[in-house]
């Protein structure tokens, strides 16, 4: 009897799914079979010496429940009718168990008392007929929500808001910077409801004008600064010459005496 796989785990983020197990084979190979409740059995990673296998394209019906059979085989048994020893994974349903990846924060602004945040839905490995990738929203539809955590910069008190769209508009204090992060959630799930957290970002209300107008502001400020400095230098030279001329005129009568 060949050794069979142990510690079989499913790892899935945004429907990209990797099957992992142990131990490393010595003198034999592994072949993975994906069994669905209604779909045909699919073989993946045939005669591999690795201990992981990308099974994403075998799980296209994301609402179906699958099990993986990891067969321990020798190359001489490929055409043999004898059933090789195998281990069976736990059940896996992509729609219920894949982890939501980090949302991408496409844009954010704090203008006055409004903090506006625009998100981009993470993409999945699956494609439309035209070749473009499906996003997690294309699959989850109205089951998908985003949760925003935000707080005053340098403060630990967090608030949160949720949306079913890709946009947040939050009322904030106009003179205070705010930090925030976002994560996707599937409220209908019993497990794996919360996705991975996005990068923490902070607003900078003191630089909003520069962010909005960019290099034009720098150019205008530079021109004004140069003009002011030039004017100050010219006025200083004129005043200095005037003082010298006045002093010279005051000395002339004394020289005559």
SETI-605412 format. One record per residue: y, z, x negated of N, C-alpha, C in turn; residue number from 1. Coordinates in steps of 0.05 Angstrom, whole numbers, plus 5000, padded with zeros to 4 digits. Layout:
BEGIN
((Y Z X) (Y Z X) (Y Z X) NUM)
...
END
This chain:
BEGIN
((4976 5000 4983) (5000 5000 5000) (5025 5000 4982) 1)
((5044 4982 4989) (5069 4982 4975) (5088 5004 4986) 2)
((5106 5014 4970) (5125 5034 4980) (5143 5020 5001) 3)
((5151 5036 5021) (5169 5026 5042) (5196 5038 5038) 4)
((5216 5025 5050) (5244 5033 5047) (5249 5060 5061) 5)
((5267 5075 5049) (5276 5101 5061) (5306 5102 5061) 6)
((5317 5121 5075) (5347 5125 5076) (5361 5099 5085) 7)
((5351 5088 5106) (5363 5063 5116) (5389 5069 5132) 8)
((5411 5056 5125) (5436 5061 5138) (5450 5035 5145) 9)
((5466 5036 5166) (5483 5014 5174) (5512 5021 5166) 10)
((5525 5002 5153) (5553 5006 5146) (5569 4982 5157) 11)
((5587 4987 5176) (5601 4965 5190) (5630 4972 5194) 12)
((5647 4953 5185) (5676 4955 5189) (5686 4929 5200) 13)
((5699 4930 5223) (5709 4906 5236) (5687 4885 5240) 14)
((5663 4894 5246) (5639 4878 5251) (5627 4865 5227) 15)
((5637 4870 5203) (5623 4861 5179) (5603 4884 5173) 16)
((5577 4877 5174) (5557 4897 5174) (5538 4894 5150) 17)
((5534 4915 5135) (5516 4916 5112) (5494 4936 5118) 18)
((5470 4928 5113) (5447 4946 5115) (5439 4955 5087) 19)
((5436 4982 5084) (5429 4993 5057) (5405 5011 5059) 20)
((5390 5013 5037) (5366 5030 5037) (5359 5037 5008) 21)
((5337 5051 5005) (5326 5058 4979) (5295 5056 4981) 22)
((5280 5054 4958) (5289 5055 4930) (5290 5026 4919) 23)
((5299 5024 4894) (5299 4999 4881) (5270 4990 4877) 24)
((5263 4965 4884) (5235 4957 4882) (5226 4951 4853) 25)
((5201 4956 4848) (5189 4950 4822) (5162 4937 4826) 26)
((5160 4911 4821) (5136 4896 4825) (5132 4886 4853) 27)
((5152 4888 4870) (5150 4878 4897) (5178 4871 4906) 28)
((5181 4860 4931) (5206 4851 4941) (5211 4862 4969) 29)
((5235 4859 4979) (5241 4866 5006) (5249 4841 5022) 30)
((5243 4841 5048) (5253 4821 5066) (5262 4836 5091) 31)
((5285 4828 5101) (5297 4842 5124) (5293 4826 5149) 32)
((5284 4838 5171) (5282 4826 5197) (5300 4841 5216) 33)
((5317 4826 5231) (5334 4838 5251) (5322 4832 5278) 34)
((5316 4853 5293) (5304 4851 5320) (5325 4859 5341) 35)
((5331 4841 5359) (5349 4848 5381) (5333 4852 5407) 36)
((5346 4864 5427) (5332 4869 5452) (5325 4843 5467) 37)
((5343 4823 5464) (5339 4798 5479) (5339 4774 5461) 38)
((5348 4777 5436) (5350 4754 5418) (5325 4751 5401) 39)
((5322 4728 5389) (5299 4722 5371) (5302 4738 5345) 40)
((5280 4744 5333) (5280 4757 5307) (5292 4739 5285) 41)
((5310 4750 5269) (5323 4735 5247) (5315 4748 5221) 42)
((5308 4731 5202) (5302 4741 5175) (5326 4738 5157) 43)
((5331 4758 5141) (5354 4759 5123) (5344 4769 5096) 44)
((5358 4760 5075) (5353 4770 5048) (5323 4769 5041) 45)
((5312 4746 5043) (5283 4742 5039) (5276 4745 5010) 46)
((5255 4762 5005) (5245 4767 4977) (5268 4775 4959) 47)
((5282 4796 4967) (5305 4805 4950) (5296 4830 4935) 48)
((5308 4833 4912) (5304 4858 4896) (5327 4877 4899) 49)
((5347 4869 4916) (5370 4887 4921) (5362 4907 4943) 50)
((5379 4927 4946) (5374 4948 4966) (5397 4948 4986) 51)
((5409 4925 4990) (5429 4922 5012) (5428 4893 5020) 52)
((5437 4888 5046) (5436 4861 5057) (5458 4858 5077) 53)
((5474 4836 5074) (5495 4830 5094) (5481 4817 5118) 54)
((5482 4831 5140) (5468 4821 5164) (5488 4813 5186) 55)
((5513 4809 5179) (5534 4804 5198) (5528 4781 5217) 56)
((5519 4758 5205) (5516 4735 5222) (5491 4736 5240) 57)
((5474 4757 5236) (5451 4761 5253) (5457 4779 5277) 58)
((5482 4789 5278) (5491 4807 5299) (5513 4796 5316) 59)
((5513 4770 5321) (5535 4757 5334) (5539 4766 5363) 60)
((5517 4773 5376) (5520 4785 5403) (5526 4815 5399) 61)
((5552 4821 5397) (5560 4848 5388) (5553 4870 5408) 62)
((5547 4863 5433) (5540 4883 5453) (5510 4889 5453) 63)
((5495 4874 5439) (5466 4878 5438) (5459 4901 5419) 64)
((5436 4914 5424) (5427 4935 5407) (5405 4924 5389) 65)
((5407 4930 5363) (5389 4918 5343) (5374 4940 5328) 66)
((5351 4933 5317) (5338 4949 5296) (5331 4931 5273) 67)
((5329 4942 5249) (5322 4927 5226) (5295 4936 5216) 68)
((5278 4916 5210) (5252 4922 5197) (5255 4913 5168) 69)
((5251 4931 5150) (5252 4924 5121) (5224 4923 5111) 70)
((5215 4898 5106) (5188 4893 5097) (5185 4896 5067) 71)
((5164 4909 5058) (5158 4909 5029) (5136 4889 5024) 72)
((5142 4868 5008) (5124 4846 5004) (5122 4838 4975) 73)
((5100 4825 4969) (5097 4812 4943) (5099 4782 4948) 74)
((5106 4767 4927) (5110 4738 4930) (5084 4724 4939) 75)
((5061 4736 4932) (5036 4723 4940) (5029 4727 4969) 76)
((5045 4745 4983) (5039 4751 5010) (5056 4735 5029) 77)
((5073 4717 5019) (5091 4702 5036) (5076 4686 5057) 78)
((5054 4673 5048) (5039 4657 5067) (5014 4671 5078) 79)
((5013 4697 5073) (4990 4713 5082) (4995 4722 5111) 80)
((4975 4722 5127) (4978 4730 5155) (4976 4760 5158) 81)
((4969 4774 5137) (4968 4803 5139) (4996 4814 5141) 82)
((5000 4833 5159) (5027 4844 5163) (5033 4863 5141) 83)
((5056 4859 5127) (5063 4877 5105) (5073 4904 5115) 84)
((5073 4924 5098) (5084 4950 5107) (5114 4947 5110) 85)
((5125 4962 5129) (5154 4960 5133) (5165 4987 5144) 86)
((5191 4990 5141) (5205 5013 5152) (5225 5003 5173) 87)
((5230 5020 5193) (5247 5013 5216) (5272 5030 5215) 88)
((5295 5016 5218) (5321 5030 5219) (5326 5043 5246) 89)
((5347 5059 5247) (5356 5069 5273) (5369 5046 5288) 90)
((5373 5049 5314) (5385 5028 5330) (5415 5026 5323) 91)
((5425 5002 5326) (5453 4996 5320) (5465 4977 5340) 92)
((5487 4984 5352) (5501 4967 5371) (5529 4962 5360) 93)
((5535 4939 5350) (5561 4934 5337) (5585 4941 5354) 94)
((5585 4934 5379) (5608 4939 5396) (5614 4969 5398) 95)
((5594 4986 5397) (5598 5015 5399) (5601 5029 5373) 96)
((5591 5017 5351) (5588 5032 5326) (5604 5021 5303) 97)
((5613 4996 5304) (5629 4987 5281) (5655 5002 5279) 98)
((5664 5008 5255) (5688 5023 5251) (5712 5005 5251) 99)
((5733 5013 5264) (5758 4997 5263) (5771 5000 5236) 100)
((5778 4978 5224) (5791 4978 5198) (5821 4986 5200) 101)
((5834 4987 5177) (5862 4994 5176) (5879 4973 5189) 102)
((5896 4981 5208) (5915 4961 5219) (5936 4953 5198) 103)
((5945 4929 5200) (5966 4920 5182) (5993 4922 5195) 104)
((6011 4937 5183) (6038 4940 5193) (6055 4916 5184) 105)
((6060 4898 5203) (6073 4873 5197) (6103 4877 5192) 106)
((6116 4894 5208) (6145 4898 5206) (6152 4924 5218) 107)
((6173 4937 5208) (6184 4961 5220) (6214 4964 5214) 108)
((6228 4974 5234) (6257 4978 5231) (6266 5003 5246) 109)
((6286 5016 5235) (6298 5039 5249) (6328 5032 5252) 110)
((6335 5026 5277) (6362 5019 5283) (6373 5039 5304) 111)
((6393 5053 5296) (6403 5074 5315) (6382 5094 5321) 112)
((6377 5098 5346) (6357 5118 5355) (6330 5106 5362) 113)
((6325 5081 5353) (6300 5068 5359) (6284 5061 5333) 114)
((6259 5068 5333) (6241 5060 5312) (6222 5040 5323) 115)
((6223 5015 5313) (6206 4993 5323) (6185 4986 5301) 116)
((6160 4984 5310) (6138 4978 5292) (6122 4955 5304) 117)
((6115 4935 5288) (6099 4912 5297) (6074 4911 5280) 118)
((6051 4909 5293) (6025 4909 5279) (6012 4882 5279) 119)
((5993 4878 5262) (5976 4854 5262) (5947 4863 5265) 120)
((5933 4852 5285) (5905 4860 5290) (5887 4852 5266) 121)
((5870 4870 5257) (5851 4862 5236) (5832 4840 5245) 122)
((5824 4823 5227) (5806 4801 5233) (5777 4809 5229) 123)
((5759 4796 5243) (5730 4800 5240) (5718 4776 5225) 124)
((5693 4778 5217) (5680 4755 5203) (5673 4732 5222) 125)
((5674 4737 5248) (5666 4717 5267) (5688 4697 5273) 126)
((5681 4672 5280) (5701 4651 5283) (5699 4638 5311) 127)
((5722 4626 5319) (5723 4609 5342) (5711 4582 5335) 128)
((5705 4565 5354) (5694 4538 5348) (5712 4522 5329) 129)
((5739 4527 5330) (5757 4512 5312) (5757 4524 5283) 130)
((5743 4545 5279) (5741 4556 5252) (5759 4579 5246) 131)
((5778 4585 5264) (5796 4608 5260) (5781 4634 5266) 132)
((5789 4655 5253) (5774 4681 5256) (5783 4696 5281) 133)
((5763 4708 5294) (5769 4726 5316) (5780 4752 5305) 134)
((5800 4763 5319) (5810 4790 5313) (5794 4811 5329) 135)
((5798 4836 5322) (5784 4857 5337) (5794 4857 5366) 136)
((5819 4848 5371) (5829 4847 5399) (5815 4826 5415) 137)
((5808 4803 5401) (5793 4782 5415) (5766 4792 5425) 138)
((5754 4812 5412) (5728 4823 5419) (5731 4846 5438) 139)
((5748 4865 5431) (5750 4890 5447) (5768 4887 5472) 140)
((5786 4867 5472) (5804 4863 5494) (5819 4888 5501) 141)
((5818 4897 5527) (5833 4920 5536) (5821 4947 5527) 142)
((5798 4946 5514) (5787 4972 5504) (5801 4981 5479) 143)
((5817 4963 5466) (5830 4970 5441) (5858 4982 5446) 144)
((5863 5004 5433) (5890 5016 5433) (5898 5022 5404) 145)
((5924 5026 5400) (5933 5036 5374) (5947 5063 5378) 146)
((5943 5080 5359) (5956 5107 5360) (5974 5110 5336) 147)
((5999 5117 5341) (6020 5120 5321) (6025 5150 5317) 148)
((6023 5159 5292) (6031 5186 5285) (6057 5184 5269) 149)
((6078 5199 5276) (6103 5197 5262) (6116 5225 5260) 150)
((6133 5228 5240) (6145 5254 5235) (6170 5250 5218) 151)
((6188 5270 5219) (6212 5269 5203) (6205 5271 5174) 152)
((6218 5255 5157) (6213 5255 5129) (6217 5284 5118) 153)
((6199 5293 5101) (6199 5320 5089) (6191 5341 5110) 154)
((6181 5333 5133) (6172 5352 5153) (6142 5349 5158) 155)
((6130 5370 5168) (6101 5370 5173) (6094 5368 5203) 156)
((6114 5369 5220) (6109 5368 5249) (6105 5339 5258) 157)
((6081 5332 5267) (6075 5305 5275) (6076 5302 5305) 158)
((6085 5278 5313) (6084 5269 5341) (6067 5244 5342) 159)
((6058 5236 5366) (6042 5212 5368) (6049 5196 5393) 160)
((6043 5171 5392) (6046 5153 5416) (6024 5133 5415) 161)
((6017 5122 5438) (5995 5101 5439) (6006 5076 5453) 162)
((5993 5054 5447) (6000 5029 5460) (5975 5011 5461) 163)
((5974 4994 5481) (5953 4974 5483) (5962 4947 5472) 164)
((5987 4946 5463) (5997 4921 5451) (5998 4924 5421) 165)
((6013 4907 5408) (6017 4908 5379) (6044 4919 5371) 166)
((6058 4931 5390) (6085 4940 5385) (6090 4969 5394) 167)
((6106 4983 5378) (6115 5010 5385) (6145 5009 5386) 168)
((6157 5023 5405) (6186 5028 5405) (6190 5058 5412) 169)
((6198 5073 5391) (6199 5102 5393) (6228 5112 5391) 170)
((6235 5131 5408) (6262 5144 5406) (6262 5165 5384) 171)
((6281 5162 5366) (6282 5181 5343) (6311 5189 5339) 172)
((6316 5208 5321) (6343 5216 5313) (6355 5194 5295) 173)
((6379 5185 5301) (6390 5162 5287) (6397 5168 5258) 174)
((6401 5194 5251) (6410 5200 5224) (6387 5211 5206) 175)
((6363 5208 5215) (6340 5220 5201) (6319 5198 5195) 176)
((6309 5199 5170) (6287 5181 5163) (6260 5192 5174) 177)
((6242 5173 5181) (6216 5180 5192) (6194 5167 5176) 178)
((6171 5181 5174) (6147 5170 5162) (6126 5167 5184) 179)
((6107 5149 5180) (6087 5143 5201) (6063 5129 5190) 180)
((6041 5130 5205) (6018 5113 5201) (6005 5107 5228) 181)
((5988 5087 5228) (5976 5077 5253) (5945 5075 5249) 182)
((5930 5079 5271) (5902 5074 5271) (5893 5063 5298) 183)
((5873 5045 5297) (5862 5035 5322) (5843 5055 5334) 184)
((5841 5055 5361) (5823 5073 5375) (5810 5057 5398) 185)
((5785 5066 5404) (5770 5055 5427) (5765 5079 5445) 186)
((5782 5085 5464) (5779 5110 5481) (5752 5111 5496) 187)
((5741 5087 5502) (5716 5087 5518) (5692 5096 5502) 188)
((5694 5098 5476) (5671 5105 5460) (5666 5136 5461) 189)
((5641 5143 5458) (5635 5171 5454) (5636 5180 5425) 190)
((5630 5161 5407) (5631 5166 5378) (5647 5143 5365) 191)
((5656 5148 5341) (5672 5128 5326) (5696 5118 5342) 192)
((5709 5137 5356) (5732 5129 5372) (5756 5121 5355) 193)
((5760 5135 5333) (5784 5131 5316) (5777 5114 5292) 194)
((5794 5094 5287) (5791 5076 5264) (5803 5088 5239) 195)
((5803 5071 5218) (5815 5079 5193) (5845 5080 5195) 196)
((5858 5097 5180) (5887 5101 5181) (5901 5080 5163) 197)
((5923 5070 5173) (5939 5051 5157) (5953 5066 5134) 198)
((5966 5051 5117) (5982 5063 5096) (6006 5077 5108) 199)
((6013 5100 5097) (6037 5115 5106) (6062 5101 5096) 200)
((6080 5096 5114) (6106 5084 5108) (6129 5102 5118) 201)
((6152 5099 5105) (6175 5115 5113) (6200 5096 5115) 202)
((6217 5103 5134) (6241 5087 5138) (6262 5096 5118) 203)
((6283 5079 5115) (6305 5086 5097) (6331 5078 5110) 204)
((6341 5095 5128) (6365 5087 5143) (6389 5082 5126) 205)
((6389 5093 5101) (6412 5089 5084) (6412 5061 5072) 206)
((6390 5047 5074) (6388 5020 5062) (6384 4999 5084) 207)
((6388 5006 5109) (6383 4987 5131) (6400 4962 5129) 208)
((6426 4966 5121) (6444 4943 5119) (6434 4924 5097) 209)
((6426 4935 5074) (6416 4918 5053) (6391 4904 5061) 210)
((6373 4918 5076) (6348 4905 5085) (6354 4882 5104) 211)
((6375 4886 5121) (6381 4866 5141) (6394 4841 5130) 212)
((6413 4845 5111) (6429 4823 5101) (6422 4814 5073) 213)
((6405 4830 5059) (6395 4822 5033) (6416 4817 5012) 214)
((6412 4796 4996) (6429 4790 4973) (6458 4785 4980) 215)
((6464 4776 5005) (6492 4771 5012) (6508 4796 5010) 216)
((6496 4819 5018) (6511 4844 5016) (6518 4851 4987) 217)
((6498 4847 4969) (6503 4853 4941) (6526 4835 4930) 218)
((6525 4809 4938) (6546 4791 4928) (6574 4799 4938) 219)
((6575 4806 4964) (6601 4814 4975) (6611 4839 4962) 220)
((6593 4859 4959) (6601 4884 4946) (6610 4879 4917) 221)
((6595 4862 4903) (6603 4856 4875) (6630 4842 4873) 222)
((6635 4823 4891) (6661 4809 4891) (6684 4829 4896) 223)
((6680 4846 4916) (6701 4866 4923) (6705 4885 4900) 224)
((6683 4894 4887) (6686 4912 4865) (6701 4899 4841) 225)
((6694 4874 4835) (6708 4860 4814) (6737 4856 4820) 226)
((6743 4850 4846) (6771 4846 4854) (6787 4872 4851) 227)
((6775 4894 4859) (6788 4920 4857) (6793 4928 4828) 228)
((6772 4924 4811) (6775 4931 4783) (6797 4913 4770) 229)
((6796 4887 4776) (6816 4868 4765) (6844 4876 4773) 230)
((6847 4883 4799) (6873 4891 4809) (6883 4916 4796) 231)
((6864 4935 4791) (6872 4960 4778) (6881 4955 4749) 232)
((6867 4937 4735) (6874 4931 4708) (6902 4917 4707) 233)
((6906 4898 4725) (6932 4883 4726) (6955 4903 4732) 234)
((6951 4920 4751) (6972 4940 4758) (6977 4959 4735) 235)
((6956 4966 4721) (6959 4984 4698) (6975 4971 4676) 236)
((6970 4945 4670) (6984 4930 4650) (7014 4927 4658) 237)
((7018 4921 4683) (7046 4917 4693) (7061 4943 4691) 238)
((7049 4965 4699) (7062 4991 4698) (7068 4999 4669) 239)
((7049 4993 4652) (7053 5000 4623) (7076 4985 4611) 240)
((7078 4959 4618) (7100 4942 4608) (7127 4952 4619) 241)
((7126 4959 4645) (7151 4969 4657) (7161 4994 4643) 242)
((7142 5012 4637) (7150 5038 4624) (7161 5032 4596) 243)
((7149 5013 4581) (7158 5007 4555) (7186 4994 4556) 244)
((7190 4976 4575) (7217 4964 4577) (7238 4984 4585) 245)
((7231 5003 4602) (7251 5023 4611) (7257 5041 4587) 246)
((7237 5049 4572) (7241 5066 4549) (7259 5051 4528) 247)
((7255 5025 4525) (7271 5010 4506) (7300 5009 4514) 248)
((7304 5005 4540) (7332 5004 4550) (7346 5031 4547) 249)
((7331 5053 4551) (7343 5079 4548) (7351 5086 4519) 250)
((7337 5074 4500) (7342 5079 4471) (7365 5063 4461) 251)
((7371 5040 4473) (7392 5021 4462) (7419 5034 4459) 252)
((7431 5049 4478) (7458 5062 4474) (7458 5082 4451) 253)
((7436 5097 4448) (7435 5116 4427) (7436 5102 4399) 254)
((7422 5080 4397) (7422 5065 4372) (7450 5054 4366) 255)
((7465 5048 4387) (7493 5037 4383) (7511 5059 4373) 256)
((7508 5084 4380) (7525 5106 4371) (7518 5112 4342) 257)
END
